[in-house]
Amino acid sequence: MKKLKITALLAVLAFSPFYANVFTAESSSIVKMIADAIKWKSESIDVGNIPQGKPKLIRFEFTNTSSKPIIIENVAPSCGCTTADYTKTPILPGKKGFVEASYNAAAAGAFIKTVNVTTSESKTPKTLSFKGVVVS
């Protein structure tokens, strides 16, 4: 057993220098530039207590902080109990846009839901979340 632990430790140490240089300084600045293209007012919203049987509208607002127009390409709610709407026109530099989620508060209890947003600036979806408690 002791030999197995030592072998595993040596394997981890042998491969750690390989992973240490996966991202260069240039790629991290590209990631930062993409992240800075959209400034979200809030990426997570706590809606508190909401009444059962009444849909709740949650609005996420953002500002285009880049130097070119941004287009929202896809908005995907995490489940069928949530529908989404969003700014359909290109958002010009310095202008604001939105993503709205309408949650069908059918079942009582606590919930956490997400909406994934893909834009022309990044093919990696941005995950927005909202939570609360449905009370009967």
Chimera marker file (.cmm) of the C-alpha trace (Angstrom):
<marker_set name="trace">
<marker id="1" x="0.000" y="0.000" z="0.000" r="1" g="1" b="0" radius="0.5"/>
<marker id="2" x="2.871" y="2.316" z="0.862" r="1" g="1" b="0" radius="0.5"/>
<marker id="3" x="4.476" y="1.667" z="-2.551" r="1" g="1" b="0" radius="0.5"/>
<marker id="4" x="1.177" y="2.549" z="-4.266" r="1" g="1" b="0" radius="0.5"/>
<marker id="5" x="0.983" y="5.889" z="-2.431" r="1" g="1" b="0" radius="0.5"/>
<marker id="6" x="4.576" y="6.736" z="-3.313" r="1" g="1" b="0" radius="0.5"/>
<marker id="7" x="4.018" y="5.776" z="-6.959" r="1" g="1" b="0" radius="0.5"/>
<marker id="8" x="0.884" y="7.935" z="-7.134" r="1" g="1" b="0" radius="0.5"/>
<marker id="9" x="2.718" y="10.884" z="-5.573" r="1" g="1" b="0" radius="0.5"/>
<marker id="10" x="5.601" y="10.535" z="-8.034" r="1" g="1" b="0" radius="0.5"/>
<marker id="11" x="3.143" y="10.391" z="-10.948" r="1" g="1" b="0" radius="0.5"/>
<marker id="12" x="1.448" y="13.608" z="-9.806" r="1" g="1" b="0" radius="0.5"/>
<marker id="13" x="4.779" y="15.362" z="-9.381" r="1" g="1" b="0" radius="0.5"/>
<marker id="14" x="6.007" y="14.117" z="-12.757" r="1" g="1" b="0" radius="0.5"/>
<marker id="15" x="3.046" y="15.609" z="-14.614" r="1" g="1" b="0" radius="0.5"/>
<marker id="16" x="2.646" y="18.865" z="-12.666" r="1" g="1" b="0" radius="0.5"/>
<marker id="17" x="5.286" y="20.835" z="-14.674" r="1" g="1" b="0" radius="0.5"/>
<marker id="18" x="3.393" y="19.874" z="-17.837" r="1" g="1" b="0" radius="0.5"/>
<marker id="19" x="0.182" y="21.538" z="-16.636" r="1" g="1" b="0" radius="0.5"/>
<marker id="20" x="1.902" y="24.550" z="-15.104" r="1" g="1" b="0" radius="0.5"/>
<marker id="21" x="2.457" y="26.210" z="-18.493" r="1" g="1" b="0" radius="0.5"/>
<marker id="22" x="-0.785" y="25.343" z="-20.272" r="1" g="1" b="0" radius="0.5"/>
<marker id="23" x="-1.965" y="28.982" z="-20.344" r="1" g="1" b="0" radius="0.5"/>
<marker id="24" x="0.524" y="31.586" z="-21.420" r="1" g="1" b="0" radius="0.5"/>
<marker id="25" x="0.333" y="35.212" z="-20.336" r="1" g="1" b="0" radius="0.5"/>
<marker id="26" x="-1.025" y="36.127" z="-23.783" r="1" g="1" b="0" radius="0.5"/>
<marker id="27" x="-4.011" y="33.765" z="-23.570" r="1" g="1" b="0" radius="0.5"/>
<marker id="28" x="-4.937" y="34.976" z="-20.086" r="1" g="1" b="0" radius="0.5"/>
<marker id="29" x="-5.019" y="38.570" z="-21.343" r="1" g="1" b="0" radius="0.5"/>
<marker id="30" x="-7.328" y="37.450" z="-24.170" r="1" g="1" b="0" radius="0.5"/>
<marker id="31" x="-9.631" y="35.823" z="-21.621" r="1" g="1" b="0" radius="0.5"/>
<marker id="32" x="-9.604" y="39.046" z="-19.560" r="1" g="1" b="0" radius="0.5"/>
<marker id="33" x="-10.376" y="41.122" z="-22.666" r="1" g="1" b="0" radius="0.5"/>
<marker id="34" x="-13.380" y="38.902" z="-23.516" r="1" g="1" b="0" radius="0.5"/>
<marker id="35" x="-14.569" y="38.963" z="-19.910" r="1" g="1" b="0" radius="0.5"/>
<marker id="36" x="-14.377" y="42.758" z="-19.932" r="1" g="1" b="0" radius="0.5"/>
<marker id="37" x="-16.487" y="43.040" z="-23.125" r="1" g="1" b="0" radius="0.5"/>
<marker id="38" x="-19.704" y="42.693" z="-21.099" r="1" g="1" b="0" radius="0.5"/>
<marker id="39" x="-20.214" y="44.172" z="-17.647" r="1" g="1" b="0" radius="0.5"/>
<marker id="40" x="-23.168" y="42.490" z="-15.924" r="1" g="1" b="0" radius="0.5"/>
<marker id="41" x="-25.089" y="44.505" z="-13.329" r="1" g="1" b="0" radius="0.5"/>
<marker id="42" x="-25.511" y="41.222" z="-11.444" r="1" g="1" b="0" radius="0.5"/>
<marker id="43" x="-24.723" y="37.626" z="-12.407" r="1" g="1" b="0" radius="0.5"/>
<marker id="44" x="-26.725" y="36.154" z="-9.537" r="1" g="1" b="0" radius="0.5"/>
<marker id="45" x="-30.063" y="37.388" z="-8.188" r="1" g="1" b="0" radius="0.5"/>
<marker id="46" x="-31.878" y="36.368" z="-5.008" r="1" g="1" b="0" radius="0.5"/>
<marker id="47" x="-35.606" y="36.905" z="-5.623" r="1" g="1" b="0" radius="0.5"/>
<marker id="48" x="-36.554" y="36.006" z="-2.027" r="1" g="1" b="0" radius="0.5"/>
<marker id="49" x="-40.007" y="34.560" z="-1.368" r="1" g="1" b="0" radius="0.5"/>
<marker id="50" x="-42.402" y="34.353" z="-4.304" r="1" g="1" b="0" radius="0.5"/>
<marker id="51" x="-46.019" y="33.138" z="-4.323" r="1" g="1" b="0" radius="0.5"/>
<marker id="52" x="-46.769" y="29.690" z="-5.718" r="1" g="1" b="0" radius="0.5"/>
<marker id="53" x="-48.640" y="29.652" z="-9.036" r="1" g="1" b="0" radius="0.5"/>
<marker id="54" x="-47.409" y="33.090" z="-10.196" r="1" g="1" b="0" radius="0.5"/>
<marker id="55" x="-44.581" y="33.280" z="-12.739" r="1" g="1" b="0" radius="0.5"/>
<marker id="56" x="-41.662" y="35.465" z="-11.610" r="1" g="1" b="0" radius="0.5"/>
<marker id="57" x="-39.742" y="37.656" z="-14.088" r="1" g="1" b="0" radius="0.5"/>
<marker id="58" x="-36.021" y="38.079" z="-13.376" r="1" g="1" b="0" radius="0.5"/>
<marker id="59" x="-34.063" y="40.665" z="-15.388" r="1" g="1" b="0" radius="0.5"/>
<marker id="60" x="-30.287" y="40.584" z="-15.852" r="1" g="1" b="0" radius="0.5"/>
<marker id="61" x="-28.890" y="43.819" z="-17.320" r="1" g="1" b="0" radius="0.5"/>
<marker id="62" x="-25.470" y="44.394" z="-18.858" r="1" g="1" b="0" radius="0.5"/>
<marker id="63" x="-23.396" y="47.074" z="-20.581" r="1" g="1" b="0" radius="0.5"/>
<marker id="64" x="-21.254" y="46.557" z="-23.674" r="1" g="1" b="0" radius="0.5"/>
<marker id="65" x="-17.819" y="47.763" z="-22.558" r="1" g="1" b="0" radius="0.5"/>
<marker id="66" x="-16.047" y="46.699" z="-25.770" r="1" g="1" b="0" radius="0.5"/>
<marker id="67" x="-15.346" y="48.826" z="-28.828" r="1" g="1" b="0" radius="0.5"/>
<marker id="68" x="-17.646" y="46.884" z="-31.166" r="1" g="1" b="0" radius="0.5"/>
<marker id="69" x="-21.294" y="45.749" z="-31.209" r="1" g="1" b="0" radius="0.5"/>
<marker id="70" x="-22.179" y="42.575" z="-29.310" r="1" g="1" b="0" radius="0.5"/>
<marker id="71" x="-24.923" y="40.167" z="-30.356" r="1" g="1" b="0" radius="0.5"/>
<marker id="72" x="-26.589" y="37.709" z="-28.005" r="1" g="1" b="0" radius="0.5"/>
<marker id="73" x="-26.522" y="34.490" z="-30.018" r="1" g="1" b="0" radius="0.5"/>
<marker id="74" x="-28.240" y="32.054" z="-27.640" r="1" g="1" b="0" radius="0.5"/>
<marker id="75" x="-29.981" y="32.020" z="-24.265" r="1" g="1" b="0" radius="0.5"/>
<marker id="76" x="-30.613" y="28.584" z="-22.738" r="1" g="1" b="0" radius="0.5"/>
<marker id="77" x="-32.542" y="28.173" z="-19.462" r="1" g="1" b="0" radius="0.5"/>
<marker id="78" x="-31.558" y="25.181" z="-17.319" r="1" g="1" b="0" radius="0.5"/>
<marker id="79" x="-35.043" y="23.645" z="-17.271" r="1" g="1" b="0" radius="0.5"/>
<marker id="80" x="-38.477" y="23.676" z="-18.866" r="1" g="1" b="0" radius="0.5"/>
<marker id="81" x="-39.919" y="25.665" z="-15.956" r="1" g="1" b="0" radius="0.5"/>
<marker id="82" x="-38.001" y="28.748" z="-17.130" r="1" g="1" b="0" radius="0.5"/>
<marker id="83" x="-38.409" y="30.709" z="-20.354" r="1" g="1" b="0" radius="0.5"/>
<marker id="84" x="-36.064" y="33.420" z="-21.575" r="1" g="1" b="0" radius="0.5"/>
<marker id="85" x="-36.112" y="36.651" z="-23.543" r="1" g="1" b="0" radius="0.5"/>
<marker id="86" x="-33.211" y="38.935" z="-24.445" r="1" g="1" b="0" radius="0.5"/>
<marker id="87" x="-32.080" y="41.924" z="-26.485" r="1" g="1" b="0" radius="0.5"/>
<marker id="88" x="-32.381" y="40.750" z="-30.105" r="1" g="1" b="0" radius="0.5"/>
<marker id="89" x="-30.609" y="43.698" z="-31.775" r="1" g="1" b="0" radius="0.5"/>
<marker id="90" x="-26.830" y="44.301" z="-31.675" r="1" g="1" b="0" radius="0.5"/>
<marker id="91" x="-25.800" y="46.127" z="-28.499" r="1" g="1" b="0" radius="0.5"/>
<marker id="92" x="-23.563" y="49.021" z="-29.478" r="1" g="1" b="0" radius="0.5"/>
<marker id="93" x="-20.479" y="50.002" z="-27.442" r="1" g="1" b="0" radius="0.5"/>
<marker id="94" x="-21.500" y="51.736" z="-24.225" r="1" g="1" b="0" radius="0.5"/>
<marker id="95" x="-25.149" y="50.685" z="-24.581" r="1" g="1" b="0" radius="0.5"/>
<marker id="96" x="-27.180" y="48.383" z="-22.352" r="1" g="1" b="0" radius="0.5"/>
<marker id="97" x="-28.890" y="45.076" z="-23.056" r="1" g="1" b="0" radius="0.5"/>
<marker id="98" x="-30.823" y="42.517" z="-21.043" r="1" g="1" b="0" radius="0.5"/>
<marker id="99" x="-31.585" y="38.853" z="-20.519" r="1" g="1" b="0" radius="0.5"/>
<marker id="100" x="-34.889" y="38.025" z="-18.837" r="1" g="1" b="0" radius="0.5"/>
<marker id="101" x="-35.896" y="34.732" z="-17.279" r="1" g="1" b="0" radius="0.5"/>
<marker id="102" x="-39.510" y="33.939" z="-16.419" r="1" g="1" b="0" radius="0.5"/>
<marker id="103" x="-39.705" y="31.243" z="-13.756" r="1" g="1" b="0" radius="0.5"/>
<marker id="104" x="-42.921" y="29.240" z="-13.399" r="1" g="1" b="0" radius="0.5"/>
<marker id="105" x="-43.282" y="29.001" z="-9.621" r="1" g="1" b="0" radius="0.5"/>
<marker id="106" x="-45.438" y="25.855" z="-9.662" r="1" g="1" b="0" radius="0.5"/>
<marker id="107" x="-43.825" y="23.785" z="-6.904" r="1" g="1" b="0" radius="0.5"/>
<marker id="108" x="-43.352" y="25.071" z="-3.347" r="1" g="1" b="0" radius="0.5"/>
<marker id="109" x="-39.857" y="25.119" z="-1.868" r="1" g="1" b="0" radius="0.5"/>
<marker id="110" x="-36.402" y="26.534" z="-2.442" r="1" g="1" b="0" radius="0.5"/>
<marker id="111" x="-34.996" y="26.739" z="-5.973" r="1" g="1" b="0" radius="0.5"/>
<marker id="112" x="-31.833" y="27.682" z="-7.842" r="1" g="1" b="0" radius="0.5"/>
<marker id="113" x="-32.032" y="28.079" z="-11.621" r="1" g="1" b="0" radius="0.5"/>
<marker id="114" x="-29.533" y="29.091" z="-14.283" r="1" g="1" b="0" radius="0.5"/>
<marker id="115" x="-29.567" y="30.637" z="-17.737" r="1" g="1" b="0" radius="0.5"/>
<marker id="116" x="-26.594" y="30.203" z="-20.101" r="1" g="1" b="0" radius="0.5"/>
<marker id="117" x="-25.905" y="33.151" z="-22.416" r="1" g="1" b="0" radius="0.5"/>
<marker id="118" x="-23.702" y="32.904" z="-25.518" r="1" g="1" b="0" radius="0.5"/>
<marker id="119" x="-22.599" y="36.121" z="-27.252" r="1" g="1" b="0" radius="0.5"/>
<marker id="120" x="-20.644" y="37.087" z="-30.336" r="1" g="1" b="0" radius="0.5"/>
<marker id="121" x="-17.717" y="37.955" z="-28.054" r="1" g="1" b="0" radius="0.5"/>
<marker id="122" x="-17.328" y="34.507" z="-26.513" r="1" g="1" b="0" radius="0.5"/>
<marker id="123" x="-18.543" y="31.085" z="-27.576" r="1" g="1" b="0" radius="0.5"/>
<marker id="124" x="-18.182" y="29.950" z="-23.952" r="1" g="1" b="0" radius="0.5"/>
<marker id="125" x="-21.582" y="30.523" z="-22.331" r="1" g="1" b="0" radius="0.5"/>
<marker id="126" x="-21.894" y="32.889" z="-19.380" r="1" g="1" b="0" radius="0.5"/>
<marker id="127" x="-23.984" y="31.333" z="-16.606" r="1" g="1" b="0" radius="0.5"/>
<marker id="128" x="-26.435" y="33.630" z="-14.834" r="1" g="1" b="0" radius="0.5"/>
<marker id="129" x="-28.315" y="32.336" z="-11.808" r="1" g="1" b="0" radius="0.5"/>
<marker id="130" x="-31.292" y="33.179" z="-9.652" r="1" g="1" b="0" radius="0.5"/>
<marker id="131" x="-32.638" y="31.654" z="-6.482" r="1" g="1" b="0" radius="0.5"/>
<marker id="132" x="-35.483" y="32.008" z="-4.053" r="1" g="1" b="0" radius="0.5"/>
<marker id="133" x="-38.262" y="30.202" z="-2.227" r="1" g="1" b="0" radius="0.5"/>
<marker id="134" x="-41.718" y="29.469" z="-3.623" r="1" g="1" b="0" radius="0.5"/>
<marker id="135" x="-44.279" y="29.782" z="-0.821" r="1" g="1" b="0" radius="0.5"/>
<marker id="136" x="-47.838" y="28.469" z="-0.952" r="1" g="1" b="0" radius="0.5"/>
<link id1="1" id2="2" r="1" g="1" b="0" radius="0.2"/>
<link id1="2" id2="3" r="1" g="1" b="0" radius="0.2"/>
<link id1="3" id2="4" r="1" g="1" b="0" radius="0.2"/>
<link id1="4" id2="5" r="1" g="1" b="0" radius="0.2"/>
<link id1="5" id2="6" r="1" g="1" b="0" radius="0.2"/>
<link id1="6" id2="7" r="1" g="1" b="0" radius="0.2"/>
<link id1="7" id2="8" r="1" g="1" b="0" radius="0.2"/>
<link id1="8" id2="9" r="1" g="1" b="0" radius="0.2"/>
<link id1="9" id2="10" r="1" g="1" b="0" radius="0.2"/>
<link id1="10" id2="11" r="1" g="1" b="0" radius="0.2"/>
<link id1="11" id2="12" r="1" g="1" b="0" radius="0.2"/>
<link id1="12" id2="13" r="1" g="1" b="0" radius="0.2"/>
<link id1="13" id2="14" r="1" g="1" b="0" radius="0.2"/>
<link id1="14" id2="15" r="1" g="1" b="0" radius="0.2"/>
<link id1="15" id2="16" r="1" g="1" b="0" radius="0.2"/>
<link id1="16" id2="17" r="1" g="1" b="0" radius="0.2"/>
<link id1="17" id2="18" r="1" g="1" b="0" radius="0.2"/>
<link id1="18" id2="19" r="1" g="1" b="0" radius="0.2"/>
<link id1="19" id2="20" r="1" g="1" b="0" radius="0.2"/>
<link id1="20" id2="21" r="1" g="1" b="0" radius="0.2"/>
<link id1="21" id2="22" r="1" g="1" b="0" radius="0.2"/>
<link id1="22" id2="23" r="1" g="1" b="0" radius="0.2"/>
<link id1="23" id2="24" r="1" g="1" b="0" radius="0.2"/>
<link id1="24" id2="25" r="1" g="1" b="0" radius="0.2"/>
<link id1="25" id2="26" r="1" g="1" b="0" radius="0.2"/>
<link id1="26" id2="27" r="1" g="1" b="0" radius="0.2"/>
<link id1="27" id2="28" r="1" g="1" b="0" radius="0.2"/>
<link id1="28" id2="29" r="1" g="1" b="0" radius="0.2"/>
<link id1="29" id2="30" r="1" g="1" b="0" radius="0.2"/>
<link id1="30" id2="31" r="1" g="1" b="0" radius="0.2"/>
<link id1="31" id2="32" r="1" g="1" b="0" radius="0.2"/>
<link id1="32" id2="33" r="1" g="1" b="0" radius="0.2"/>
<link id1="33" id2="34" r="1" g="1" b="0" radius="0.2"/>
<link id1="34" id2="35" r="1" g="1" b="0" radius="0.2"/>
<link id1="35" id2="36" r="1" g="1" b="0" radius="0.2"/>
<link id1="36" id2="37" r="1" g="1" b="0" radius="0.2"/>
<link id1="37" id2="38" r="1" g="1" b="0" radius="0.2"/>
<link id1="38" id2="39" r="1" g="1" b="0" radius="0.2"/>
<link id1="39" id2="40" r="1" g="1" b="0" radius="0.2"/>
<link id1="40" id2="41" r="1" g="1" b="0" radius="0.2"/>
<link id1="41" id2="42" r="1" g="1" b="0" radius="0.2"/>
<link id1="42" id2="43" r="1" g="1" b="0" radius="0.2"/>
<link id1="43" id2="44" r="1" g="1" b="0" radius="0.2"/>
<link id1="44" id2="45" r="1" g="1" b="0" radius="0.2"/>
<link id1="45" id2="46" r="1" g="1" b="0" radius="0.2"/>
<link id1="46" id2="47" r="1" g="1" b="0" radius="0.2"/>
<link id1="47" id2="48" r="1" g="1" b="0" radius="0.2"/>
<link id1="48" id2="49" r="1" g="1" b="0" radius="0.2"/>
<link id1="49" id2="50" r="1" g="1" b="0" radius="0.2"/>
<link id1="50" id2="51" r="1" g="1" b="0" radius="0.2"/>
<link id1="51" id2="52" r="1" g="1" b="0" radius="0.2"/>
<link id1="52" id2="53" r="1" g="1" b="0" radius="0.2"/>
<link id1="53" id2="54" r="1" g="1" b="0" radius="0.2"/>
<link id1="54" id2="55" r="1" g="1" b="0" radius="0.2"/>
<link id1="55" id2="56" r="1" g="1" b="0" radius="0.2"/>
<link id1="56" id2="57" r="1" g="1" b="0" radius="0.2"/>
<link id1="57" id2="58" r="1" g="1" b="0" radius="0.2"/>
<link id1="58" id2="59" r="1" g="1" b="0" radius="0.2"/>
<link id1="59" id2="60" r="1" g="1" b="0" radius="0.2"/>
<link id1="60" id2="61" r="1" g="1" b="0" radius="0.2"/>
<link id1="61" id2="62" r="1" g="1" b="0" radius="0.2"/>
<link id1="62" id2="63" r="1" g="1" b="0" radius="0.2"/>
<link id1="63" id2="64" r="1" g="1" b="0" radius="0.2"/>
<link id1="64" id2="65" r="1" g="1" b="0" radius="0.2"/>
<link id1="65" id2="66" r="1" g="1" b="0" radius="0.2"/>
<link id1="66" id2="67" r="1" g="1" b="0" radius="0.2"/>
<link id1="67" id2="68" r="1" g="1" b="0" radius="0.2"/>
<link id1="68" id2="69" r="1" g="1" b="0" radius="0.2"/>
<link id1="69" id2="70" r="1" g="1" b="0" radius="0.2"/>
<link id1="70" id2="71" r="1" g="1" b="0" radius="0.2"/>
<link id1="71" id2="72" r="1" g="1" b="0" radius="0.2"/>
<link id1="72" id2="73" r="1" g="1" b="0" radius="0.2"/>
<link id1="73" id2="74" r="1" g="1" b="0" radius="0.2"/>
<link id1="74" id2="75" r="1" g="1" b="0" radius="0.2"/>
<link id1="75" id2="76" r="1" g="1" b="0" radius="0.2"/>
<link id1="76" id2="77" r="1" g="1" b="0" radius="0.2"/>
<link id1="77" id2="78" r="1" g="1" b="0" radius="0.2"/>
<link id1="78" id2="79" r="1" g="1" b="0" radius="0.2"/>
<link id1="79" id2="80" r="1" g="1" b="0" radius="0.2"/>
<link id1="80" id2="81" r="1" g="1" b="0" radius="0.2"/>
<link id1="81" id2="82" r="1" g="1" b="0" radius="0.2"/>
<link id1="82" id2="83" r="1" g="1" b="0" radius="0.2"/>
<link id1="83" id2="84" r="1" g="1" b="0" radius="0.2"/>
<link id1="84" id2="85" r="1" g="1" b="0" radius="0.2"/>
<link id1="85" id2="86" r="1" g="1" b="0" radius="0.2"/>
<link id1="86" id2="87" r="1" g="1" b="0" radius="0.2"/>
<link id1="87" id2="88" r="1" g="1" b="0" radius="0.2"/>
<link id1="88" id2="89" r="1" g="1" b="0" radius="0.2"/>
<link id1="89" id2="90" r="1" g="1" b="0" radius="0.2"/>
<link id1="90" id2="91" r="1" g="1" b="0" radius="0.2"/>
<link id1="91" id2="92" r="1" g="1" b="0" radius="0.2"/>
<link id1="92" id2="93" r="1" g="1" b="0" radius="0.2"/>
<link id1="93" id2="94" r="1" g="1" b="0" radius="0.2"/>
<link id1="94" id2="95" r="1" g="1" b="0" radius="0.2"/>
<link id1="95" id2="96" r="1" g="1" b="0" radius="0.2"/>
<link id1="96" id2="97" r="1" g="1" b="0" radius="0.2"/>
<link id1="97" id2="98" r="1" g="1" b="0" radius="0.2"/>
<link id1="98" id2="99" r="1" g="1" b="0" radius="0.2"/>
<link id1="99" id2="100" r="1" g="1" b="0" radius="0.2"/>
<link id1="100" id2="101" r="1" g="1" b="0" radius="0.2"/>
<link id1="101" id2="102" r="1" g="1" b="0" radius="0.2"/>
<link id1="102" id2="103" r="1" g="1" b="0" radius="0.2"/>
<link id1="103" id2="104" r="1" g="1" b="0" radius="0.2"/>
<link id1="104" id2="105" r="1" g="1" b="0" radius="0.2"/>
<link id1="105" id2="106" r="1" g="1" b="0" radius="0.2"/>
<link id1="106" id2="107" r="1" g="1" b="0" radius="0.2"/>
<link id1="107" id2="108" r="1" g="1" b="0" radius="0.2"/>
<link id1="108" id2="109" r="1" g="1" b="0" radius="0.2"/>
<link id1="109" id2="110" r="1" g="1" b="0" radius="0.2"/>
<link id1="110" id2="111" r="1" g="1" b="0" radius="0.2"/>
<link id1="111" id2="112" r="1" g="1" b="0" radius="0.2"/>
<link id1="112" id2="113" r="1" g="1" b="0" radius="0.2"/>
<link id1="113" id2="114" r="1" g="1" b="0" radius="0.2"/>
<link id1="114" id2="115" r="1" g="1" b="0" radius="0.2"/>
<link id1="115" id2="116" r="1" g="1" b="0" radius="0.2"/>
<link id1="116" id2="117" r="1" g="1" b="0" radius="0.2"/>
<link id1="117" id2="118" r="1" g="1" b="0" radius="0.2"/>
<link id1="118" id2="119" r="1" g="1" b="0" radius="0.2"/>
<link id1="119" id2="120" r="1" g="1" b="0" radius="0.2"/>
<link id1="120" id2="121" r="1" g="1" b="0" radius="0.2"/>
<link id1="121" id2="122" r="1" g="1" b="0" radius="0.2"/>
<link id1="122" id2="123" r="1" g="1" b="0" radius="0.2"/>
<link id1="123" id2="124" r="1" g="1" b="0" radius="0.2"/>
<link id1="124" id2="125" r="1" g="1" b="0" radius="0.2"/>
<link id1="125" id2="126" r="1" g="1" b="0" radius="0.2"/>
<link id1="126" id2="127" r="1" g="1" b="0" radius="0.2"/>
<link id1="127" id2="128" r="1" g="1" b="0" radius="0.2"/>
<link id1="128" id2="129" r="1" g="1" b="0" radius="0.2"/>
<link id1="129" id2="130" r="1" g="1" b="0" radius="0.2"/>
<link id1="130" id2="131" r="1" g="1" b="0" radius="0.2"/>
<link id1="131" id2="132" r="1" g="1" b="0" radius="0.2"/>
<link id1="132" id2="133" r="1" g="1" b="0" radius="0.2"/>
<link id1="133" id2="134" r="1" g="1" b="0" radius="0.2"/>
<link id1="134" id2="135" r="1" g="1" b="0" radius="0.2"/>
<link id1="135" id2="136" r="1" g="1" b="0" radius="0.2"/>
</marker_set>
